[in-house]
Amino acid sequence: MRAGLATKLSFLAAPKLWLVVFFILPMLTMVLYSFWRVVDYQIVADFTLRNYQKIGGPLYTGVFLRTIKLSIYVTCISLLIGYPVAYFLARKVKHFKLTLLLLIVLPLWTSYLVRTYAWMLILGTQGVINQALLGLGIISEPLTGLLYSDFAVTIALVHIYMPYLILPLYAVLEKIDPSLLEAAWDLGGGKVRTFLSVILPLSLPGIVSGCLFVFIPSMGAFVTPELLGGTRSIMIGSIIAQQFGVAYEYPFGSALALTLMGIIFALAAISLRYGKPRGVA
């Protein structure tokens, strides 16, 4: 009896130990660092709020606002494109559904960095778009505003993260009981009204989950903004990476990272609170 109980406790201890070592302890370390400061490239354990006060300045506030704006753009565009795709796969496709789902997942098999570099080749002054427009005679010289802009960052992030929105949305749409749609039609609801009154509300959990799967990594992205945005479209993830990798400002980087996590947590909590169908607790 005791041996069986000890085995069960040891089995549960492994994941808890993993959680403590690789999540809780690093988080506590970041919290401590965020209240410390750097003096002559040495971290001094001297309690201060200077790091958080620095974040409240116009420079970093502007970067946070730009990050939130671009992440919202990425999420909304992904939803506008991904919802029809998920709906078509879940409600309309009868054959080759697995093949189509595989095609959606297929880009995830390619390196994140490779996909980002691919967009540099597409949007650059010598890229595919400019060469096509020049060849058609639509423009007389290459467009310089495609690359190193908010547009480039947004398009690339949509391409990279949209599969994470389609898959949970597809799973929710596929589980909608067809009898509910038949009842709506029998009661005189047309296609549009049935969609707005039945399908859309029931798919809200998938919409919220998919949007969070896009919004959260977009908020923390730094490779794509670095390569495609340049200095004109810098996001907070790039600044955080610079604090740890270049400037040796671990305390300030920790404060930035914790502030970013707080913003994400607050927005996610609001989305999960109000992103439920009516009548669901």
LINWO-V535460 format. One line per field, one symbol per residue. phi: phi as a letter, one per 40 degrees, with the letter a starting at -180 (. if undefined). A space follows every 10 residues. Layout:
phi=???
//
This chain:
phi=.ccccccccc cccccccdcc cbbccccccc ccdcbbabbf gbcbcbcabc cccccccccc cccccccccc ccdccccccc cccdcccccc bbcbbfcccc cccccddccc ddcccccccc cccccbcccc ccccccgcbb adcbcccfac dccccccccc bcdccccccc cccccccdcc cccccccgcc cccccccbcc cccddccccc cccccccccc cbcccccbcg ccbcbccccc cccccbcfbd cccccccccc cccccccccc cccbcbccgc c
//
